[in-house]
Amino acid sequence: MGQARGWWIGNGRRFEKSKPQRLKPRFLRVLLARLKPCPSRSFFQYLSIAFLVVFAQTVLAQGRIDCSSVDSRVLKRPVRYCVQVPGHYDQKDGQGQLRRFPVLYYLHGLGDDEQSFSRSGGWTLIEDLREHGKIGDFLIAAPDGDNSFYINSADGRVRYSDFFVREFMPYIEKKYRVVPGREGRAITGISMGGYGALRFAFAYPEMFSAVSAQSAALMLTSADDLNAASEARFPVMNALGLVFGNPLDVAHWRANDPFMLAKKNRAVLKSMGIYFNCGQSDDYGFEVGATALDKQLTAEGIPHEYHPYPGRHSFNYFLSHLEEVMEFHSRGFGKAVVSR
């Protein structure tokens, strides 16, 4: 979900990606040429030049953000996306081969878009984690999910789930050098995106090796209560009604319910990495759903991590625990980096 437009929802401005600064190869060749032995050169001078070489390599290893769009036949429109590419993506291994990297799909919250993570500073924080060796190299792909909850709408007009599984993931994994199969693929999300991440992972456990969610929009409210909220014109029902029907389509709701899907596919989920957290003062009461999911997974013997933390439903909360989320996925990917 989100707070007032202007912070968590966004301020309406488009984020313009700037190209990362890179040192030209010619500069490096000149720099390396100056490393020839010279009797008059002091140790300090050699140390200074060595520092420049290391600095140059660090600049060249900086990641980048690719933002573009994919033409969707399923949705009948272009869908924007952004991909964070690690700095070592274009570097060859010891055998002179380009490598393949795992991919983490990131799903944004209600009212945001594919660039919200960039605007918030999330990408920069991830670059810092890589620079300090706290996480490994993997791609992060963020599509624009609009207000779809990342599922097919009850009326069948917006088939976002079909787009994501049949078009978006294959498109990303063809355009970029991605480790093939389940072990090289994971999914994460916040708020509405947390619901979407859990729903995708629990519905398609054969496709994802791990899933994480922060303050996922897990609602335990009954269909009758939701329909009553709709009649009372609660604002949140405007978004839910477009996806789940108005009045709510109970069968459609249950078919996409992460709780129901976890029970249905519990045997396969035992081999999946599962992590989620939620602020205990969540503005939408999502901590109730998170606690219920923790109890259900525990009862069914499904290994997982659940962390209740102090905090509300805000981007400050999400960023404060982003390091933990990224480290979880980095450990899960392990050595899932292979030569082409």
LOKOLKE-255004 format. One record per residue (C-alpha): residue number from 1; x, y, z. Coordinates in steps of 0.05 Angstrom, whole numbers. Last residue first. Layout:
resi=NUM, xx=X, yy=Y, zz=Z
...
//
This chain:
resi=340, xx=571, yy=-371, zz=-411
resi=339, xx=610, yy=-380, zz=-348
resi=338, xx=569, yy=-393, zz=-285
resi=337, xx=545, yy=-352, zz=-225
resi=336, xx=499, yy=-390, zz=-178
resi=335, xx=553, yy=-393, zz=-125
resi=334, xx=507, yy=-376, zz=-67
resi=333, xx=441, yy=-353, zz=-96
resi=332, xx=409, yy=-364, zz=-28
resi=331, xx=464, yy=-328, zz=9
resi=330, xx=455, yy=-268, zz=-36
resi=329, xx=380, yy=-272, zz=-27
resi=328, xx=384, yy=-268, zz=49
resi=327, xx=438, yy=-214, zz=45
resi=326, xx=391, yy=-173, zz=1
resi=325, xx=334, yy=-178, zz=52
resi=324, xx=378, yy=-161, zz=111
resi=323, xx=407, yy=-101, zz=75
resi=322, xx=337, yy=-77, zz=58
resi=321, xx=316, yy=-75, zz=131
resi=320, xx=323, yy=1, zz=142
resi=319, xx=303, yy=13, zz=71
resi=318, xx=234, yy=-18, zz=81
resi=317, xx=221, yy=20, zz=146
resi=316, xx=241, yy=87, zz=117
resi=315, xx=197, yy=69, zz=57
resi=314, xx=138, yy=69, zz=103
resi=313, xx=87, yy=22, zz=135
resi=312, xx=104, yy=31, zz=208
resi=311, xx=161, yy=7, zz=252
resi=310, xx=185, yy=-40, zz=306
resi=309, xx=205, yy=-107, zz=276
resi=308, xx=172, yy=-174, zz=267
resi=307, xx=221, yy=-221, zz=232
resi=306, xx=197, yy=-285, zz=198
resi=305, xx=247, yy=-334, zz=169
resi=304, xx=223, yy=-398, zz=135
resi=303, xx=225, yy=-474, zz=136
resi=302, xx=157, yy=-506, zz=119
resi=301, xx=136, yy=-555, zz=173
resi=300, xx=61, yy=-544, zz=162
resi=299, xx=50, yy=-515, zz=231
resi=298, xx=109, yy=-468, zz=222
resi=297, xx=84, yy=-444, zz=154
resi=296, xx=15, yy=-431, zz=184
resi=295, xx=42, yy=-394, zz=245
resi=294, xx=87, yy=-349, zz=203
resi=293, xx=30, yy=-335, zz=155
resi=292, xx=-14, yy=-314, zz=214
resi=291, xx=40, yy=-268, zz=241
resi=290, xx=47, yy=-235, zz=172
resi=289, xx=-28, yy=-227, zz=165
resi=288, xx=-33, yy=-192, zz=232
resi=287, xx=29, yy=-149, zz=216
resi=286, xx=-10, yy=-124, zz=156
resi=285, xx=-50, yy=-78, zz=201
resi=284, xx=-55, yy=-24, zz=149
resi=283, xx=-12, yy=29, zz=182
resi=282, xx=38, yy=-24, zz=206
resi=281, xx=56, yy=-14, zz=279
resi=280, xx=90, yy=-82, zz=286
resi=279, xx=130, yy=-70, zz=223
resi=278, xx=133, yy=-132, zz=179
resi=277, xx=184, yy=-183, zz=158
resi=276, xx=188, yy=-239, zz=107
resi=275, xx=237, yy=-294, zz=86
resi=274, xx=227, yy=-359, zz=49
resi=273, xx=281, yy=-402, zz=17
resi=272, xx=247, yy=-458, zz=-22
resi=271, xx=257, yy=-533, zz=-12
resi=270, xx=199, yy=-540, zz=37
resi=269, xx=157, yy=-501, zz=-12
resi=268, xx=150, yy=-562, zz=-56
resi=267, xx=111, yy=-602, zz=-3
resi=266, xx=70, yy=-542, zz=19
resi=265, xx=40, yy=-530, zz=-51
resi=264, xx=-34, yy=-529, zz=-33
resi=263, xx=-23, yy=-502, zz=37
resi=262, xx=21, yy=-445, zz=13
resi=261, xx=-29, yy=-431, zz=-43
resi=260, xx=-86, yy=-423, zz=6
resi=259, xx=-46, yy=-375, zz=50
resi=258, xx=-20, yy=-337, zz=-11
resi=257, xx=-92, yy=-324, zz=-34
resi=256, xx=-96, yy=-322, zz=-110
resi=255, xx=-149, yy=-376, zz=-119
resi=254, xx=-183, yy=-353, zz=-55
resi=253, xx=-195, yy=-282, zz=-82
resi=252, xx=-219, yy=-308, zz=-149
resi=251, xx=-269, yy=-354, zz=-115
resi=250, xx=-294, yy=-298, zz=-71
resi=249, xx=-305, yy=-248, zz=-127
resi=248, xx=-309, yy=-183, zz=-88
resi=247, xx=-368, yy=-139, zz=-102
resi=246, xx=-334, yy=-106, zz=-137
resi=245, xx=-282, yy=-151, zz=-168
resi=244, xx=-214, yy=-176, zz=-145
resi=243, xx=-170, yy=-131, zz=-187
resi=242, xx=-209, yy=-66, zz=-199
resi=241, xx=-245, yy=-76, zz=-133
resi=240, xx=-180, yy=-80, zz=-93
resi=239, xx=-157, yy=-12, zz=-116
resi=238, xx=-222, yy=24, zz=-102
resi=237, xx=-229, yy=-18, zz=-40
resi=236, xx=-170, yy=17, zz=-8
resi=235, xx=-209, yy=82, zz=-8
resi=234, xx=-266, yy=56, zz=37
resi=233, xx=-331, yy=68, zz=1
resi=232, xx=-377, yy=41, zz=56
resi=231, xx=-404, yy=-8, zz=4
resi=230, xx=-332, yy=-30, zz=-9
resi=229, xx=-319, yy=-39, zz=65
resi=228, xx=-381, yy=-84, zz=69
resi=227, xx=-353, yy=-124, zz=10
resi=226, xx=-288, yy=-132, zz=47
resi=225, xx=-324, yy=-154, zz=110
resi=224, xx=-365, yy=-206, zz=71
resi=223, xx=-302, yy=-232, zz=36
resi=222, xx=-269, yy=-242, zz=103
resi=221, xx=-210, yy=-200, zz=126
resi=220, xx=-145, yy=-239, zz=133
resi=219, xx=-107, yy=-190, zz=89
resi=218, xx=-34, yy=-201, zz=71
resi=217, xx=-8, yy=-138, zz=38
resi=216, xx=65, yy=-156, zz=50
resi=215, xx=102, yy=-113, zz=99
resi=214, xx=169, yy=-134, zz=69
resi=213, xx=171, yy=-197, zz=26
resi=212, xx=222, yy=-249, zz=7
resi=211, xx=222, yy=-308, zz=-40
resi=210, xx=272, yy=-362, zz=-57
resi=209, xx=288, yy=-416, zz=-109
resi=208, xx=234, yy=-394, zz=-156
resi=207, xx=203, yy=-429, zz=-217
resi=206, xx=181, yy=-496, zz=-187
resi=205, xx=146, yy=-459, zz=-131
resi=204, xx=97, yy=-428, zz=-181
resi=203, xx=35, yy=-410, zz=-139
resi=202, xx=74, yy=-402, zz=-74
resi=201, xx=129, yy=-361, zz=-107
resi=200, xx=81, yy=-318, zz=-148
resi=199, xx=34, yy=-305, zz=-89
resi=198, xx=91, yy=-290, zz=-42
resi=197, xx=121, yy=-240, zz=-91
resi=196, xx=53, yy=-208, zz=-107
resi=195, xx=34, yy=-199, zz=-34
resi=194, xx=103, yy=-168, zz=-22
resi=193, xx=92, yy=-124, zz=-84
resi=192, xx=28, yy=-98, zz=-53
resi=191, xx=70, yy=-81, zz=8
resi=190, xx=143, yy=-93, zz=-12
resi=189, xx=170, yy=-144, zz=-60
resi=188, xx=219, yy=-201, zz=-73
resi=187, xx=230, yy=-256, zz=-124
resi=186, xx=284, yy=-308, zz=-138
resi=185, xx=316, yy=-340, zz=-200
resi=184, xx=383, yy=-374, zz=-212
resi=183, xx=366, yy=-438, zz=-175
resi=182, xx=300, yy=-445, zz=-212
resi=181, xx=328, yy=-451, zz=-282
resi=180, xx=380, yy=-415, zz=-324
resi=179, xx=433, yy=-369, zz=-295
resi=178, xx=418, yy=-303, zz=-331
resi=177, xx=458, yy=-270, zz=-386
resi=176, xx=410, yy=-213, zz=-402
resi=175, xx=361, yy=-203, zz=-460
resi=174, xx=336, yy=-275, zz=-458
resi=173, xx=325, yy=-278, zz=-384
resi=172, xx=292, yy=-210, zz=-384
resi=171, xx=244, yy=-229, zz=-440
resi=170, xx=228, yy=-298, zz=-410
resi=169, xx=212, yy=-264, zz=-343
resi=168, xx=168, yy=-211, zz=-375
resi=167, xx=128, yy=-252, zz=-425
resi=166, xx=97, yy=-317, zz=-399
resi=165, xx=105, yy=-308, zz=-324
resi=164, xx=97, yy=-233, zz=-317
resi=163, xx=45, yy=-225, zz=-373
resi=162, xx=3, yy=-283, zz=-348
resi=161, xx=3, yy=-253, zz=-278
resi=160, xx=-16, yy=-185, zz=-306
resi=159, xx=-78, yy=-209, zz=-343
resi=158, xx=-118, yy=-145, zz=-342
resi=157, xx=-187, yy=-154, zz=-374
resi=156, xx=-200, yy=-222, zz=-344
resi=155, xx=-259, yy=-198, zz=-301
resi=154, xx=-226, yy=-222, zz=-237
resi=153, xx=-161, yy=-188, zz=-254
resi=152, xx=-100, yy=-230, zz=-268
resi=151, xx=-49, yy=-222, zz=-212
resi=150, xx=9, yy=-175, zz=-197
resi=149, xx=-31, yy=-135, zz=-146
resi=148, xx=-51, yy=-98, zz=-209
resi=147, xx=-41, yy=-27, zz=-186
resi=146, xx=12, yy=-11, zz=-239
resi=145, xx=61, yy=-69, zz=-238
resi=144, xx=118, yy=-32, zz=-272
resi=143, xx=173, yy=-83, zz=-276
resi=142, xx=235, yy=-87, zz=-231
resi=141, xx=293, yy=-132, zz=-249
resi=140, xx=352, yy=-141, zz=-201
resi=139, xx=413, yy=-175, zz=-230
resi=138, xx=461, yy=-213, zz=-185
resi=137, xx=531, yy=-203, zz=-157
resi=136, xx=546, yy=-221, zz=-86
resi=135, xx=526, yy=-187, zz=-21
resi=134, xx=564, yy=-160, zz=39
resi=133, xx=628, yy=-147, zz=1
resi=132, xx=634, yy=-74, zz=20
resi=131, xx=624, yy=-51, zz=-52
resi=130, xx=566, yy=-99, zz=-60
resi=129, xx=530, yy=-70, zz=0
resi=128, xx=544, yy=0, zz=-25
resi=127, xx=514, yy=-17, zz=-93
resi=126, xx=452, yy=-43, zz=-57
resi=125, xx=445, yy=22, zz=-18
resi=124, xx=450, yy=61, zz=-83
resi=123, xx=394, yy=19, zz=-115
resi=122, xx=349, yy=31, zz=-54
resi=121, xx=357, yy=107, zz=-56
resi=120, xx=283, yy=121, zz=-57
resi=119, xx=281, yy=147, zz=-128
resi=118, xx=315, yy=84, zz=-155
resi=117, xx=267, yy=39, zz=-118
resi=116, xx=208, yy=78, zz=-144
resi=115, xx=231, yy=69, zz=-216
resi=114, xx=188, yy=9, zz=-235
resi=113, xx=125, yy=43, zz=-209
resi=112, xx=90, yy=65, zz=-145
resi=111, xx=17, yy=72, zz=-128
resi=110, xx=12, yy=4, zz=-94
resi=109, xx=80, yy=-25, zz=-78
resi=108, xx=139, yy=-48, zz=-121
resi=107, xx=157, yy=-118, zz=-144
resi=106, xx=231, yy=-137, zz=-149
resi=105, xx=253, yy=-198, zz=-190
resi=104, xx=321, yy=-224, zz=-168
resi=103, xx=364, yy=-252, zz=-224
resi=102, xx=424, yy=-299, zz=-219
resi=101, xx=484, yy=-283, zz=-263
resi=100, xx=516, yy=-313, zz=-325
resi=99, xx=590, yy=-302, zz=-338
resi=98, xx=630, yy=-277, zz=-397
resi=97, xx=688, yy=-323, zz=-413
resi=96, xx=762, yy=-305, zz=-416
resi=95, xx=783, yy=-367, zz=-377
resi=94, xx=797, yy=-326, zz=-314
resi=93, xx=728, yy=-294, zz=-318
resi=92, xx=706, yy=-239, zz=-364
resi=91, xx=678, yy=-172, zz=-342
resi=90, xx=613, yy=-143, zz=-370
resi=89, xx=569, yy=-164, zz=-311
resi=88, xx=622, yy=-145, zz=-260
resi=87, xx=590, yy=-78, zz=-246
resi=86, xx=523, yy=-108, zz=-227
resi=85, xx=463, yy=-93, zz=-272
resi=84, xx=402, yy=-61, zz=-240
resi=83, xx=343, yy=-72, zz=-286
resi=82, xx=286, yy=-23, zz=-297
resi=81, xx=218, yy=-37, zz=-328
resi=80, xx=163, yy=-5, zz=-369
resi=79, xx=105, yy=-44, zz=-398
resi=78, xx=84, yy=-29, zz=-469
resi=77, xx=11, yy=-44, zz=-484
resi=76, xx=-35, yy=-101, zz=-505
resi=75, xx=-32, yy=-133, zz=-436
resi=74, xx=-20, yy=-203, zz=-464
resi=73, xx=16, yy=-179, zz=-526
resi=72, xx=64, yy=-140, zz=-483
resi=71, xx=115, yy=-93, zz=-514
resi=70, xx=173, yy=-89, zz=-466
resi=69, xx=198, yy=-24, zz=-438
resi=68, xx=265, yy=10, zz=-420
resi=67, xx=307, yy=26, zz=-360
resi=66, xx=377, yy=-2, zz=-352
resi=65, xx=411, yy=15, zz=-285
resi=64, xx=486, yy=10, zz=-280
resi=63, xx=538, yy=-22, zz=-236
resi=62, xx=606, yy=4, zz=-218
resi=61, xx=663, yy=-42, zz=-237
resi=60, xx=697, yy=10, zz=-282
resi=59, xx=700, yy=58, zz=-224
resi=58, xx=732, yy=4, zz=-180
resi=57, xx=783, yy=-13, zz=-234
resi=56, xx=803, yy=60, zz=-239
resi=55, xx=811, yy=65, zz=-163
resi=54, xx=855, yy=3, zz=-162
resi=53, xx=898, yy=32, zz=-217
resi=52, xx=901, yy=100, zz=-182
resi=51, xx=922, yy=66, zz=-118
resi=50, xx=978, yy=30, zz=-154
resi=49, xx=1001, yy=97, zz=-181
resi=48, xx=1004, yy=127, zz=-111
resi=47, xx=1041, yy=66, zz=-84
resi=46, xx=1092, yy=71, zz=-140
resi=45, xx=1102, yy=145, zz=-124
resi=44, xx=1110, yy=129, zz=-50
resi=43, xx=1162, yy=77, zz=-65
resi=42, xx=1202, yy=130, zz=-101
resi=41, xx=1215, yy=132, zz=-176
resi=40, xx=1287, yy=148, zz=-194
resi=39, xx=1305, yy=76, zz=-211
resi=38, xx=1246, yy=71, zz=-260
resi=37, xx=1210, yy=6, zz=-271
resi=36, xx=1151, yy=11, zz=-320
resi=35, xx=1086, yy=29, zz=-285
resi=34, xx=1074, yy=88, zz=-331
resi=33, xx=1048, yy=43, zz=-385
resi=32, xx=991, yy=22, zz=-338
resi=31, xx=966, yy=94, zz=-334
resi=30, xx=970, yy=104, zz=-409
resi=29, xx=931, yy=40, zz=-421
resi=28, xx=880, yy=59, zz=-368
resi=27, xx=867, yy=127, zz=-400
resi=26, xx=858, yy=94, zz=-468
resi=25, xx=806, yy=47, zz=-437
resi=24, xx=763, yy=108, zz=-418
resi=23, xx=743, yy=115, zz=-346
resi=22, xx=669, yy=104, zz=-333
resi=21, xx=617, yy=150, zz=-302
resi=20, xx=550, yy=115, zz=-296
resi=19, xx=497, yy=141, zz=-344
resi=18, xx=442, yy=182, zz=-311
resi=17, xx=373, yy=152, zz=-304
resi=16, xx=316, yy=202, zz=-305
resi=15, xx=264, yy=189, zz=-251
resi=14, xx=196, yy=213, zz=-272
resi=13, xx=161, yy=261, zz=-226
resi=12, xx=93, yy=243, zz=-196
resi=11, xx=115, yy=253, zz=-124
resi=10, xx=115, yy=181, zz=-103
resi=9, xx=70, yy=134, zz=-64
resi=8, xx=120, yy=129, zz=-7
resi=7, xx=139, yy=203, zz=-6
resi=6, xx=97, yy=254, zz=-44
resi=5, xx=31, yy=216, zz=-46
resi=4, xx=8, yy=202, zz=24
resi=3, xx=28, yy=134, zz=51
resi=2, xx=28, yy=69, zz=15
resi=1, xx=0, yy=0, zz=0
//
